[in-house]
Amino acid sequence: MFARIFRPAKTAMQSGKAKTANWVLEFEAEAARRIDPLMGWTSADETTAGQVRLSFASRDEAVAYAEKHGLAHRVEEGHERVMHPKAYSDNFAYQRRKPWTH
């Protein structure tokens, strides 16, 4: 089994950063998913891929868990969000670079 350790990104459906503080250990699928001929559902032969996600408070805890259990793993570093502070009054500033369009 191969494990992927990462920090989840903020989803596009929310403005907050919920569920982005913890590190996640997720198993990658060893075999391709197949379509059930009767129902048309997608299924896999293993339950670890896509169903088992372990959360850890830090990156080191997740790596230690993977090494303790002999799991081959890859750590993916996330990108930090860069905040550009803005004020509402900047929309009406005299030195505005682009003209007001409406």
C-alpha positions in Angstrom: 0.0 0.0 0.0 1.1 3.5 -0.8 0.1 6.4 1.4 -0.2 10.1 0.6 0.3 12.6 3.3 -1.0 16.1 2.6 -2.7 19.1 4.1 -6.2 19.6 2.5 -6.8 22.9 0.7 -9.8 25.2 1.3 -12.7 24.1 -0.8 -14.2 26.5 -3.3 -17.7 26.3 -1.6 -16.7 28.0 1.6 -15.0 31.3 2.5 -13.4 30.0 5.7 -10.5 27.6 6.2 -12.4 24.8 8.0 -10.8 21.3 7.9 -7.5 22.7 6.7 -5.5 22.7 9.9 -4.9 18.9 10.1 -2.7 16.7 8.0 -4.4 13.7 6.3 -3.0 10.3 5.5 -4.9 8.8 2.6 -4.2 5.5 0.8 -3.9 5.5 -3.0 -5.7 2.9 -5.1 -3.6 -0.1 -6.2 -6.1 -1.2 -8.8 -8.4 0.7 -11.1 -12.0 1.1 -10.3 -14.5 -0.9 -12.3 -18.1 -0.4 -13.2 -20.6 -2.9 -11.9 -22.5 -4.4 -14.9 -25.8 -4.8 -13.1 -26.2 -1.5 -11.3 -23.7 0.7 -13.1 -22.0 1.8 -9.9 -18.3 2.3 -9.6 -16.6 -0.1 -7.2 -13.2 -1.2 -6.1 -11.8 -4.4 -4.7 -10.1 -2.7 -1.8 -11.6 -0.6 1.0 -8.5 1.4 1.9 -8.5 3.5 -1.3 -10.9 6.4 -1.0 -12.6 5.2 2.2 -9.9 5.4 4.8 -8.6 8.8 5.7 -6.6 9.4 8.9 -6.3 12.9 10.4 -3.2 14.0 12.4 -2.5 17.3 14.1 1.0 17.6 12.6 3.0 16.5 9.6 5.5 14.7 11.9 2.7 12.6 13.5 1.5 11.4 10.1 5.0 10.5 8.9 5.7 8.7 12.2 2.5 6.7 11.8 3.3 5.7 8.3 6.9 4.6 9.2 5.6 2.7 12.3 3.3 0.6 10.2 5.7 0.2 7.3 3.8 2.2 4.8 5.5 3.7 1.8 4.5 7.3 1.8 4.8 10.6 -0.1 4.5 14.0 1.7 2.9 16.7 -0.4 3.5 20.2 0.9 0.6 22.6 0.5 0.7 26.2 -0.7 0.0 28.8 1.9 -2.6 31.4 1.0 -1.3 34.9 0.5 -3.6 37.6 1.8 -3.6 41.0 0.2 -5.2 43.5 2.6 -7.7 45.7 0.9 -10.2 48.3 2.0 -13.6 49.2 0.5 -12.5 52.8 0.2 -9.8 51.7 -2.3 -12.6 51.3 -4.9 -13.2 55.1 -4.9 -9.6 56.3 -4.5 -8.4 59.2 -6.6 -5.2 57.4 -7.6 -7.2 54.4 -8.9 -5.3 52.6 -11.7 -8.3 51.4 -13.6 -11.3 53.7 -14.3 -14.6 53.0 -12.7 -16.6 50.9 -15.1 -20.2 51.2 -14.1 
